Amino acid sequence: MIKAEPRTILSFLHNHFEVVRDLFEFQSQDGIITREVFEVICHKHGQNMKNKLREYRVLRAVGSDYEMRDVYFKLMEFLLFEFKPLLPETIEKYKGAITELYLKIRKGENTDRDILLERIKNLSQQVREFVDLVERNAFRLLNETRDLKSNIDRVEYREKVHKASFWIEYYILPLNKILDVNHSESVANRLVEVSEYANRRRLDFGDEGARIEFEKLYVQLIQTNQDLLRQSKILTNELLPLLERIRTESLILTGFIEFLRNPYKVETPPLMKGSRTMVYAKDMLFKVREFFEQFQQSDAVFLDDTEPDFDKWIFDREHFKSQLKAQLPVNDFFSWCATMLKKDFDHIDTEKFFAITGLLFDEDMSIEFPKKNERVTITTSTAKISVPKLKIETALKF
């Protein structure tokens, strides 16, 4: 536990930034800060520095050596943009954590409310960390690729090809698979599934507090989907073509340089070889003849004038509406619909019956629902329909 005030720690980082940066650089290179290096840095910046680093818990003892605490190390990575690309396997571990929390939320959504809210918040935190790692990886890979393309470090062609192939095989393609929403085993696909679940629960969950948390999670996942899509486009449209171009150009240049060193080792093909080609195919005459011959013989065509056997009845809404208004009040609307159909047909067709009942949805109808559970049964040609006894009193005037 740090006893110092937060302002004091920030002031220390501001005034002694070089110390923290030196520690960060040594740990980035060697993976640890040896005791000898620690003593040299403290001697360089004053012996009191050793007590300050321990008081503010900047370092953690690892045997006789030291390492920066994760929070300080990640802060320096962010400030200096010195984070290294992580292997996709490291990022893909979030699929397990996200899946486990997601399944626990689904199974325990009707149990303890506080545990449910905490799991939703933890799931949101895992998604946030996942997106942050993806963005950092894409950013760092893009910078590394651009530096390789411009060849700032004067890397030989062979090494450039090796690096480009290495990044494509072990970083770009696996990371692109993680971000492929159409891949059933990708993290992005699992986030889409969680998003659909959060969308449903934010609308129909019983507890208001949980609905609010599901709403936050859903909004976050929508933004996450956009961020991952943007990173996927960077990988597919910019990073991968750039690395492929480096690999291709380097292979061509390397091969041509090798050829110039010993141009007589193999017989070279003529660079300017004359050839004659035709703008049309040699068998064009036969193809044209075959095309026109198919129209010389016409097949017999038969026309069937018989009318199709189907009911031509069309629902006339205005006619039935005027009949209904003329007979108001109607004490049993559904029975009235059946009676109107029986005037023209021997049997009541189900589709015609439902077509007439659509008059209920007109805004100018005043409907009175039964106070008791009064129901009537309408028998159609295919079913028996139990409906409430509705009363239409008057037609409203607007």
N, C-alpha and C positions, 0 to 999 in steps of 0.2 A: 504494500500500500504506500502511495506517495503522499508524504505529509506536506510537501511544498504547495504553494498556491499555483494554479494554472498559469497566471500571468508571469510568475517567476520562472516557470519552465520555458515559456515562450520567449521571455527575455534572454534566458540562457542560450537558447537555440539561435536567437538573433545575434547575440554578442560573440558567440563562440561557434559560429556555423562551420568554420574551417576545421575545427576539431571533429565534429560529427561527420563532415564530408570525408575527412581522412579515414575515419573508422569505417565508413560505408564503402570506400574504394578498396580498402584492404580486404574486407569481408566479401565484396563482389568478386575479387580476383581469386582469393584463396579459399573462400567458403567459411573462413573462421579468422578471428583476430588472435594471433599468438601472444603469449605473455610478453615476449621480447618487444614486439611491435607496440603493444599497449604501453609498456614502460617508456619507449622512445617518444610516443605521441604525448604522454603526460609530462615527460621531462621537457619537451619542446614548448608546451603551452602552460607550464607551471605545475608544480606538484599538487596544488590545491585542486587541480582539474580531476584528479583521481577520485577525490571525495565527492565532487559535484556529479560526476558520471554515475557513481553508486547511489547518491542521494536521489537523483532524478530517475533512477532505474533505466538508464539508457542501455546498459550492458547487462548480460547474464553470464555467469560463470559456467564454463564447460570444462570440467576438470581443472587443469592449470591454465587454460586459455579462456577466451571470452568470445561472445557473439552479441550483436545488436538485437535488442528485443524487436519482435516482428512489427510493432506499431511504428517504431522509429525508422526501421529499415524500409517499410513500405512508403512512409512519408518522404524519405529521401529519394526513393525510386520515382515517386510522382513528381517531386520538385525538379529533379535532374533529368527526367525521362531516360533513366538508365536501366529500366527493367528489361530483362532478357525474354525472348519468346519462350513460352512454355510449351512442352509437348502436348498435343491434343489429348493424350491419355489423362493428363493432369486436369484438363478442363472437363473432360467427359465424366469425371467422378461426380460432378454435380447432378448428373442424371439419376444416380442412385439416391442421393440425398433428397432431391426434389420428388422422385417417385415415392420414396418411403413416407415423407411428410404428407404427400397428396393422398396416399392410401389410408394413412392414419386419420386424416381429416374426414374422409368419406365414411370410414367405419365408425368414428367416434363423434359424428356431428350431432347426435342426439344425447350425448353423455354430458360430462362436465363442461359448462360454458367457458370458464376461464382457461381450461386446457385447450379448448377449440380455438379461442382467440389467440392464444400464445402460439399454437401450431401454424395458424394463418400468417402471423407476423414472422415466424421463423422461415416459412416457405417464401415469403416476400424477400427476406434477407438473402436466402440462397439464390434466388433469381437475380437479385441485384449484384451479388458477387460474381455470378456466372457471366452476366453481360459485361461487367467491368473487365474481367479477364479476357473475354473475347475481343473487346475494343483495344485493350493493351496489346494483345498479340498481333492483331491486324495492323495497328499503328507501327509497332516495332518491326514487323516483317516488311512493311512498306518502306520504312526508312532504310532498313538493311538492303533491300532489293535496289532501291534508287542509288545508294552508295556503291553497290556492286556494279550497277549499270554505268555509272560515271567513272568507276574504277579509281576512287580517291586514293586507295592504299596501293595502287599499282600492282594489282594481283595478276598473276599470269593467266593466260587463257585456259590452261588445263584446270587450274584451281577454281576459276570462275565457273567453268562447266560443272565441276564437282559440287560446288556450293549451290548452284542453281538447281541441280538434280536432287541434292539432299533436301533442300527446303520444299521442293515440290512434293517429294515422296513422303517426307516425315512430318511436314507442317501444313502445307497448303491443302492438299487433297484430303487428309483426315479431318482437318478443321472445317473444310467445306462440307464434308459428310455430316459433321455434327450440326451444321447450320441448315442442312437440307430438310425443309419441312415436309417433303414428300417421302422421306426415308422413314420407315416405321420404327427404326431403332435410334433415331437421332434425338438429341435433347430438344431441338426446336419443335419436333413433332409432339413430344410429351408436353411441352409448354402450351401448344395449341389445345391439347386435351384438357389440361388444367384450366385454361382460359374459358373453354365451353362450360365446364363444370361451375366455375366461379360466376359466370354470366347467369346460369340458371338459379343458383343459390342466392344471388344478390336480389333476385326478384321475388322468390317464394319462401325464403327461410323465415321461420317463426320469430326468432329473436332479432330485435332491431340492431343491437350492437354487432351481432355477427353479420347481419346484412351490410352494415357499413364497412366492416373489414373485408367482406367479399367484394364489395364495390371498389374499394381501394386496390385489392389484388387484381381485379379484372382490368381496371384502368392501367395499372402498372404493366400487366401482360400485353395489353394492346400496344403500349409504347415499346415494350420489349420486342414484340414482333417486328415493329418498324425498324428498331435499331439493328436487330439481327439481319433483317433483309438488306439494310444498308451495308453492313459488314460483309455479307455474302456477295453483294455486287462488287465490293472492293476486291475481294478475293478472286472472283470469277472474271470480272471485266478489266481489272487493272493489274493485280499482282501476278496472277497465273500467266497472262499473255506476256508480261514484262520478263518473267523468268524464262519462259519458253523462247523468247527472242534472244535473251542472253545465251541460252544454251545452244540455240541454232547458229547464231552469229559466231560464237566462239568456236564451234565445231568446224564451220566453214573456213574461218581464218586459220585455225590450227592446221587443218588439212592442206590449205593452199600454201602456208609457210613451209610445211614439210615437203610439198611438191617442188617448191622453188629451190630447196636445198639440194634436191637430187631429181631434176626434171627428166632425166633419161633412164630412170629406173624402170618405168613401165611405158608401154606404147600408149600415147594419148590419142583420143579420137579427133577427127578434123573439126575445128571450131566453126568453119563456114562451109557447110555441105549443101550443095544445090539439090533441090527436090521439086517435083511437079505434082500438084494436087488438083483435083476437079471440084468445082463448086456444087456438083450434084452426084448422086450415087450412080454406079455403073449399071445397076439394074432398075434405074428409074422408069424406063419404058414399060417394063412388066408390072411394076407397082401401080403406075397410072392406069394401065389397061385393066388390071384387077379391080381398081377402085370404081371405074365406070361400068364394068360388067355387072356389078352387084345391083345396078339400077335397071338393067334391061329386062329382068324378070320380076314381076310384081306378084306378091301373094294375094290370094283372095281375101276380101274383107267382108264380114258379115255384121249387119246391124240388127240389134234386138230392140224392137219397138214396144215390148211388153213393159207395162208400168210396174214399178216395184211395189211389193205388198207391204205397205206400212201406213200407219195412222197419220193422216194429214192434219189432225186437229192442232190448232194454234191457239194458245191462251190469249183471249182478248181482255186485257186488264180493265180497260175503260168500261167495257160492257158489264162485266161482273161487278165493278165498283159502283156503277150507277144503279144496278139491281139491288145491291146491298143498301145503298143510301135510301132507295125508295121504300125498303121494307123495315127501316129502323123504327123502333129498337129491335134488335135480334137477340133473343135470350140465350140461344145456343149456337155460337158461330160455326163450329165444326160440323154440326148436324145440318146447318143451312148450306154449307159447302157440298155435303153429300147429296142433299135434296136437289141442288142446282144441277149436279151432274146427272142424276137419275132422270131429269127431264129430257136429256138428249141421248143418253146411253143406257143400255140394259144393265151393264155392270160398271162399278166404280173403279177406274184405273188409278193405281197408287200415284203415279207421276202427275196425273191431272189433278188429283185431290191436293197434293202438296203445292201445285202451281196456284190453285185458288186460295189456299191458306196463306199465301204470300201477301194477301191484302192486309194482314195484321200489321205488317211493317210500315204501312203508309203513316206518315206523321199526323195526318188529319183525322185519324180514327181514335175515338175515346173508348178505351177497353176497361171493363170492370171484371176483376178476378173474383172467383167464388170465395166466400168466407170459410166454407167447409170444404172438405176434400171431395167435391162433387166431380165425377168423371163420367164420360160416355165412351162407348166403343163403336168405332167406325169400321165396317167390314168392307175391304176392297177386294179386288180380284186376286191379290197375292198375299194379303196380310190382314190381321186384325189390329187396329191401332187404338190404344187407350189414351184419350186426351182429356184435359180439364174442360169444364163447362164455362166458356167465356161469354160474357154479355157485351154486345156493342150497342151503346145507348144512342149516341149522336155523333155526328161528324163535326170536328172542330173547325172553326172559321178563322183564318189568319188575315 
